[in-house]
Amino acid sequence: MVVVDGRYVSSDVLALDESHILAKHGWSLTHGDTGLQAAANSPGHKLRLTYTTAEGDLRDIDLGVINRPWPITYGLSSTMFDRAAAMSMMLEVGSS
């Protein structure tokens, strides 16, 4: 999913704040699947959330490191042109 929040001055600050919120709620922070991603495992490790800035995901998509459905790629691209604070989030069952 694409998350946009106009209260933030940048996507980096939005992603950093997400890390703080997840840790505050008991999620364990870990590395994402790529160098630009971050991830967190829910308490009990039943869910894994991978997230990064819109720019980070678009860079990995362009380099062929990851694949995203077209609507996600388009949504991320649109936020870049709008200069909006945005990030990509993917929630999966289980930790990896």
Protein Blocks (a to p, Z undefined) as FASTA:
>chain_A
ZZddfkbmbfklmmmmmmmmmmmnopacdddfbfkbccdddehilaccddddfklmmmmm
mnomaccdfklmmmmmmmmmnopacddddddehjZZ
